[in-house]
């Protein structure tokens, strides 16, 4: 959904949409990355709204609470690790730049790379914590 939303936002976004995306992006950038879950969510929501796809917008609004909790968990876990935090910031900048320059394919790829990165990074953190807990219990 994120990739499609970014692609459509680049293709269909209006000046008003781009203003909202810019406002959300700047707000997200202005807050310490460990505390920006709400701004991160607002950035992605602004992109979805700029897609002008009513089905996508309805779907995202219907799962808002679950999505927001997911974003909060991702931000809390990933922002503690500098390499993950920097990559998330890089992805957000790429998504933003691609949409603003109306490069739909790049926007789609950047959004999909971002989601893939978050998913894989969370899996890596979970695996490492599991390994640490397993080793701790084994040695106790």
N, C-alpha and C positions, 0 to 999 in steps of 0.2 A: 504494500500500500504506500509506503513512504516513497519508494522510487517512482511510482506512477504519479503520486501527488506532486513531487518535485518537477517531473517532466511536464505535467499539465500546467503547473504554475508558471513555468518558463514560457509555455506556449500561449496560455490564456490570461495570464495575470494582467491586471490593469494598473495604471499609475497609483490608484488608491491601494490596491493589493500590495504593490511594491513598497509603498510607504509603510503599511502595516508590517510587512516582513522586515523591513529595515529597522523599524522601531523595536520589534521583538528581538532582532539580532543584536542591536546595540544594547538593549536592556540585559540580554544574556551575557554579553561580553563585559558589561560594567560590573557584574556581580561576581564575587569570588566563586570559582567553579564548584566548590564544595557545597555552596548554598544556592545554586541556580536551577534547581529542578523545575520550579514553577516557570521560570523564564525559558528554559529549554523546551518545556512542553508548549509554551505559548508560541515559540518560534516554529515548531513543527505544525501547530494548529493553524498559524497564519499561512503557512505554505499550503496546507490542505484546503483552506478556504479560498486561496488564490487559484486553486485548480478548477473551481467552478463546476465541480462534479458533485451533484447533489447526493448521489449514493455514497460516495466516499466520505463526504462531510457528515452525512447522517450516521454512517457506520462509526466514524471516529467520535462523534458526539455521544453515541449510545454506549461506547466503552470508555468514556472519559475517565471515570474514577479508576478503572483498572490500568489504563494507559498511564495516568499520572502517577500511580503507585509504582508502576514499572520503571518510569523515568526516574522517580525519586530513588529507588533501589539502585538503579544503574549509576546515577550520579554519585550517590553516597559510596558505593563500592569502587567505582573506577576513578573518581577524583582523588582518592587517597594514593594512587599510584601515578607518579609524574608522567611516565611514558604513555599510559592510557589517557590521562587528562589532556596531554598535548595532542594526541592523535584525534581525540574527540573535537577539540578546538579547531584543528586543521580541517576535519571533515565538515564542520559547521560552516567554516569560511568558504570551502569549496562549493558546498551546496548553495550558500548565499550568492556567491559570485556567479555561479552558473545560471541561477534563476534570474538574477539582475541583468545578465548579459544575454538572456533568452537563448541559452544553449541547452535545449531540452534534453538531448542525449547525455550530455555531461552532467546535468542536474540529476537525471535518473541514476546514472552510474555512481555519482558521489553519494547520493542518499542510500543507495543499496550497499555501497561500501561501508558507510557509517553504521547501518543496522548490522551488517555482518561483523564489523569490528566490535561493536558493543556486545553482541551475542557471544562471539569467540573469547573476548576478554573476560566476560563474566564466567564463562566455562573454565577458563584458565585459573581464575582466582578461586573458584569453587574447588577445582582439582587440587590446587596447591594447599588450600585450607584443609581439605580432606586428608591429603598426604601428611600434613603437619599434625593434625589430630590423630591420625592412625599411628604415626611414629611416637607421639607423646603417650598414647594409651599403651602401646606395645612396650615402651620403656618404663612405664609406671609400675 
